[in-house]
Amino acid sequence: MATLLPEQSPLGKASAYADRYDASLLFPIARATKREEIGLHANAPSPFFGADMWTAFELSWLNLRGKPQVALAHFTIPCESPNIIESKSFKLYLNSFNNSQFPDAEAVLAHLRADVNAAVWRGVTVQSSVGVRLIGPELFDREPIYELDGLNLDRLDIECNRYTPAPDLLKTVDDQGSAQGPVSEVLVSNLLKSNCLVTGQPDWGSVQISYTGAAIDQEGLLQYLVSFRNHNEFHEQCVERIFMDVWTRCKPLKLTVYARYTRRGGLDINPFRTSHPQALPGNTRMARQ
């Protein structure tokens, strides 16, 4: 099956909103092209596990009497799937539920799971199912706001003058002649910004980097994260680039990179990549989301 390109997606184009359920609106984009750029070749083992966690805040459908129903939806898309879903197409797809009747929320959930699975695994056998969870209005007040744990890099008074990814800024304390044993740290920043690969619209995010290994120079790490400011790439691709740059430059024994991006069009995307098997974090929104 031919690879779909980002420029073929609905992004940056006038789009008619479908008023009836339409699974064909989902637009998958292959992960492989961007992974090749960062040294992840198709037949080589990946250094990370993880998933892309999405939250849909604008999901609605009609019950069999025509009365609107609303819910929040959490999606967990395994990072080993060959495709991501372009976010505007996801929005158009979700909006196609608005005037369609379903017997209950379970029927909606079944369609969501089947359709997203088909899109992200298009062209290959499904290896692990997409996770989908619906939260009804009776549970909305249980949805917490939670900031990322860790030492805040933004406290550092640094000079920034590079605004496209500059992995040469990454170094360990050992590189500077002050050798010490492995450390375990969790570092966070709210200064992550990149741009949409197709439209150039800004994407705002927060990032948490957890690692064990030689101590990473914190000023250089923050300057590196800021260097994404004018970079055009999808959320998932930025997080994988950050992971690979830290992995290859600083050579930690263990590494986890987790980013939470602010929502656009009622959707947020929160990629999580880790070098070692562990439970996914809870898909809990931050104040900016």
C-alpha positions in Angstrom: 0.0 0.0 0.0 1.4 3.4 -1.0 2.7 5.6 1.9 0.5 8.6 2.7 2.4 11.9 2.9 1.6 14.7 5.4 1.0 17.2 2.6 -1.8 14.8 1.3 -3.6 15.2 4.7 -6.5 17.7 5.5 -4.0 19.9 7.3 -3.9 23.5 6.1 -6.8 22.9 3.8 -10.5 24.0 3.9 -12.4 21.0 5.1 -16.1 20.2 5.1 -17.3 18.7 8.3 -19.0 15.3 7.8 -22.3 15.1 9.6 -22.5 11.4 9.6 -20.1 8.8 11.0 -17.2 8.2 8.6 -14.2 6.0 9.5 -12.5 6.8 6.2 -11.7 10.3 7.5 -8.8 9.0 9.6 -5.5 9.8 7.8 -2.5 7.6 8.8 1.0 8.8 8.2 3.9 6.3 8.3 6.4 6.7 11.2 9.2 5.2 9.2 10.3 8.3 7.2 11.0 10.5 10.2 12.5 7.6 12.2 15.0 7.1 9.4 16.1 10.7 9.9 17.0 10.1 13.6 18.8 6.8 12.9 16.0 4.3 13.5 16.1 2.0 10.6 13.1 -0.2 9.7 14.7 -3.6 10.3 16.8 -2.6 13.3 15.5 -3.1 16.9 14.1 0.1 18.4 15.8 1.5 21.6 12.5 2.5 23.1 9.0 1.3 24.0 6.0 3.5 24.7 2.8 5.0 23.3 1.1 8.1 22.2 -1.7 9.1 24.6 -4.4 11.3 23.1 -7.3 13.0 24.9 -10.4 14.0 22.9 -12.4 16.7 24.7 -15.1 17.2 22.0 -16.8 13.8 21.5 -20.5 13.7 21.0 -23.1 11.4 19.4 -26.9 10.9 19.4 -28.7 8.1 21.3 -31.5 6.2 19.5 -34.0 8.9 20.5 -31.9 11.6 18.9 -30.7 13.1 22.2 -27.0 14.3 22.2 -24.6 12.4 24.4 -21.1 13.7 25.4 -17.9 12.1 26.8 -14.2 12.5 27.0 -12.1 9.9 25.3 -8.6 8.7 26.1 -6.7 6.8 23.4 -3.4 4.9 23.8 -1.7 4.2 20.5 1.3 1.8 20.8 4.5 3.4 19.4 5.4 0.1 17.6 2.4 0.7 15.3 3.6 1.7 11.8 1.5 4.8 11.5 0.5 7.9 13.5 -2.9 9.6 12.8 -2.8 13.1 11.5 -4.5 15.2 14.1 -6.9 17.2 11.9 -8.2 14.1 10.3 -8.7 12.7 13.8 -10.8 15.8 14.7 -12.9 15.5 11.5 -13.4 11.8 12.2 -14.6 12.4 15.8 -16.9 15.2 14.6 -18.5 12.7 12.2 -20.1 11.1 15.2 -22.1 14.3 16.1 -25.3 13.5 14.1 -25.0 9.7 14.1 -27.1 7.5 16.4 -25.6 4.8 18.5 -27.4 2.5 21.0 -25.0 3.3 23.9 -21.5 4.5 24.8 -20.1 0.9 24.4 -21.1 0.9 20.7 -19.3 4.2 20.2 -16.2 2.8 22.0 -16.2 -0.3 19.8 -16.3 1.8 16.7 -13.5 4.1 18.0 -11.3 1.2 18.9 -11.8 -0.7 15.6 -11.3 2.4 13.4 -8.2 3.7 15.1 -6.7 0.2 15.2 -7.3 -0.1 11.4 -5.6 3.3 10.8 -2.5 3.0 12.9 -1.9 -0.7 11.9 -2.8 -0.2 8.2 -0.8 -2.4 6.0 0.4 -4.8 8.7 -1.0 -7.3 11.2 -2.3 -5.7 14.4 0.3 -6.5 17.1 -1.3 -4.8 20.1 -4.7 -3.1 20.3 -5.2 0.6 20.7 -6.6 1.4 24.1 -9.8 3.5 24.3 -11.6 4.7 27.4 -14.7 6.9 27.6 -15.4 9.1 30.5 -19.1 10.2 30.9 -20.3 13.5 32.4 -21.0 11.9 35.7 -17.2 11.4 36.1 -16.0 14.8 34.8 -15.4 16.2 38.3 -13.0 13.3 39.0 -10.6 14.4 36.2 -7.6 16.0 38.0 -5.1 18.5 36.9 -1.5 17.4 37.6 1.9 18.9 36.8 4.9 16.8 35.8 7.1 15.8 38.7 10.8 16.6 38.6 13.4 19.2 39.0 12.4 22.3 37.0 15.0 23.2 34.4 13.3 26.5 33.8 14.8 27.9 37.0 18.1 28.2 35.2 19.1 31.7 34.0 20.6 30.7 30.6 21.3 32.4 27.3 19.4 31.0 24.4 20.2 31.8 20.8 19.6 28.6 18.8 16.0 27.8 17.8 16.4 24.7 15.6 17.4 21.3 17.1 21.0 21.5 18.3 22.0 18.1 19.8 25.6 19.3 20.2 24.3 21.3 23.2 23.8 18.0 25.0 26.7 16.8 27.2 27.3 15.1 30.5 29.1 16.5 33.5 31.8 13.9 32.8 32.4 15.6 29.5 33.5 18.6 31.4 36.1 16.9 33.5 34.1 16.2 36.7 33.6 12.5 36.6 31.1 11.0 39.1 29.1 7.8 39.3 25.7 7.2 37.7 22.9 9.4 39.0 19.1 9.1 38.6 17.3 12.3 37.9 13.9 13.5 36.8 14.0 16.8 35.0 11.1 18.9 33.6 10.6 22.0 31.5 7.6 23.9 30.3 9.5 25.7 27.5 9.1 23.1 24.8 7.7 24.6 21.6 7.8 23.3 18.1 5.6 23.9 15.0 3.3 21.7 13.0 5.2 19.9 10.2 2.6 21.1 7.5 1.0 24.3 8.7 3.7 25.8 10.8 1.2 26.5 13.6 2.8 26.5 17.1 2.7 23.5 19.3 3.2 24.2 23.0 4.3 21.5 25.4 5.9 20.4 28.6 8.5 17.7 28.8 9.8 15.3 31.5 13.1 13.5 31.1 14.0 10.7 33.5 17.3 9.0 33.3 20.0 6.9 35.0 23.6 7.4 34.0 26.3 10.1 33.9 24.8 13.4 35.1 23.5 15.4 32.2 24.5 19.1 32.0 21.3 20.8 32.9 22.0 24.1 31.2 22.9 22.4 28.0 19.8 20.2 28.2 17.5 23.3 28.7 19.2 25.1 25.8 18.7 22.0 23.7 14.9 21.8 24.5 14.5 25.5 23.7 16.3 24.8 20.3 13.1 23.1 19.1 11.3 26.5 19.1 11.3 27.0 15.3 11.4 23.3 14.3 8.6 21.8 12.2 7.7 18.3 13.2 4.7 16.4 14.6 4.6 15.9 18.4 5.4 12.2 18.3 8.4 12.9 16.0 9.8 15.6 18.3 9.7 13.3 21.3 11.5 10.5 19.5 14.1 13.0 18.2 14.7 14.2 21.8 15.0 10.6 23.0 17.5 9.6 20.3 19.6 12.8 20.8 19.9 12.3 24.5 20.4 8.5 24.1 23.2 8.9 21.6 24.9 12.0 23.0 24.7 11.4 26.8 24.5 7.6 26.7 22.4 7.0 29.8 21.8 3.5 31.1 18.1 4.2 31.2 16.0 7.0 29.6 12.4 8.1 29.5 11.0 11.1 27.6 7.4 12.1 28.2 5.8 15.2 26.7 2.4 16.7 27.2 1.2 19.1 24.5 -1.6 21.6 24.8 -4.7 20.8 22.9 -5.7 22.0 19.5 -9.2 21.4 18.0 -10.2 19.6 21.1 -7.3 17.1 21.0 -4.1 16.8 22.9 -1.2 14.4 22.2 1.1 13.1 24.8 3.9 10.9 23.6 5.8 8.6 26.0 9.1 6.8 25.1 11.2 4.7 27.4 14.3 2.5 27.1 13.0 0.0 29.5 9.6 -1.7 30.1 7.4 0.2 32.6 3.8 1.1 33.1 2.6 4.1 31.1 1.9 7.2 33.1 -1.8 8.1 33.7 -3.1 10.3 31.0 -3.8 13.2 33.4 -3.9 16.7 31.9 -1.8 19.6 33.0 -3.2 23.1 33.8 -2.2 24.4 30.3 -4.1 21.5 28.6 
